[in-house]
Amino acid sequence: MKVLFDQGTPAPLRGYLQEHTVDTLAEKGWSDKDNGELLDLAVRDGYEVFVTTDQNLRYQQNLAGRAVRIVVLLGTAWPDIRLRVREISKAISSVRPGEVSEVSIRVL
């Protein structure tokens, strides 16, 4: 799948998602875009999944009918995220268009 990382998503995660094509907002030059415009650009550019740490995205944007899938990481610390790579990969592969899948990053 073609995956786009939001600004808060740790870039090293990309190395663990080798079965996907991953880009970041910074690489695309989209860091200054608001969420609505960003999701439109992502879909237009063929991204299937948007990975973010923005837990409010689902409440700020109407995602119904959008082709993009959203995976929300419920944490931002790379050492903790690294321990949840399997769950993140599964969420990316299983989330449906217009849906939001949340991945808990809390270390048990």
Salt bridges, closest charged atoms under 4 A:
GLU19 OE2 - HIS20 NE2 3.46
GLU27 OE1 - ARG14 NH2 2.78
GLU37 OE2 - LYS33 NZ 3.90
ASP40 OD1 - ARG66 NH1 2.73
ASP45 OD2 - LYS28 NZ 2.59
GLU102 OE2 - ARG58 NE 3.94
